[in-house]
């Protein structure tokens, strides 16, 4: 089967702690026709710049763009999307890692099933690379499901830009932009299809949004108002009566699946056991 070009979108900002591991996981892919398009969001860390220069000189498939102002991850991702040349658009943040067979399995799955948008399950790990749990994605994800709660891990998402009529750009909001983006991508694709097998590692960070529960209300209301055009009343009603019930169900299921995963009770075993 012909390998069509996959453009991998990666933003960076002072990410020297995990950046090399993320890039190495892409270099290890069994699918070889990819380009890694990195946009550095005006890092002040020389170590980050040194890593980017090292890898861009090491492999011509790695293209790095250095932004002159710090404007946030969404702006950096959009710059990489603009520069992307591939039929397929995939995403990997500079602190996450992919399984070696990720691209090969997902692109094959998309081609065999004529799919425009695909995602996969992923394993969660901490900053010391210790596995902490698992997120098992649904096999089918609709636009209505995405409005109620985020079902797509950005680090596993791939879409076919030709099937969707071109590349799609991230909304420039500072928080929850991944969810807002894939609401819009799913609306365009109508359905996303998930591979239940985990194909990536998502790193849990101490300063993540999920660690500040009060911010959840503000940032999600902002998505409903700015991205979906809801009135204030509709945005708050949708948040409390649609988002929150689905969010808590997802968190409960993830805790249960993660417990089973860590105890070796799932068909997908913990690689660290």
C-alpha positions, 0 to 999 in steps of 0.5 A: 500500500502506497504511503501518503504523506502525513504531516505531524503538527507539534507546538513547542515552548520551553519544552526541553524536558520531554521534547527529545522523547517526543521526537524520538517516538516519531522517528521510531514510526514504522510508517516512514512517509511523514513530516514533523512540522514544529512551530516554536512559540518564541521559547526563551530556553536555549536548551529547547532551541538546541534540541530543535536544531539538533533534530532538524539537522539530523532528519530532513523530515523535521521542519522547524519554524521559530515564531518571533512572538509568544502567542500560545499553542493554538497560534503555533499549531496553526502555523504548523498546519499552514506549513503542512504539506501532507494529505493527512494531518496528525498531532503530537504535543512536545511532551507526549509520545507515540507507539512505533506502529501508531501512524501505520495502524491508523492510516491503514485503518482509515484507508481500508474503511474510507474514513476522514477522521480517526483517533485511538485510545492512549495510556496516561503517564506522569512526568517520570514516565510511570504509567498511571492509567488508560483512556479507551476511546469510543468506536464512533464519535458524533458531533453531538457527542463532542458538544457534550464532552471531549472524546478525542485525544488530540495526540491520537487524532488524524484527519484526511484533509482531502476528504474534509475539503482542506486543512482546518485551523484551530480557534485562537482561544487560550484554553480548551482549544483542542476540544473546540477544534475537534468539535469543528473537525467532527462537525465537518467529518460528521463522524470520527472513528476510534481504534480501541487499542492504545497507540500513544502516551499522554503525559499528565502535568501538574499544572494542567487544566484538569488540576483546577476544577473551578477553571473548568466552568469558565473555559468550557462556557467560553467554548460554547459561547465563542465557538458554537455561538450559544447565548449566555443562558444556553451556554450555562444550561448546556454546561450544567445539564449536558457537559457535566453529566457526561464529564463525570461519567467519562471520569468514572469510566476512565478511573475504572478502566485505569484501575483494571489496566494497572491491575492487568485485567484489560486485554491491553496490558500495562507495558510496565508490568 
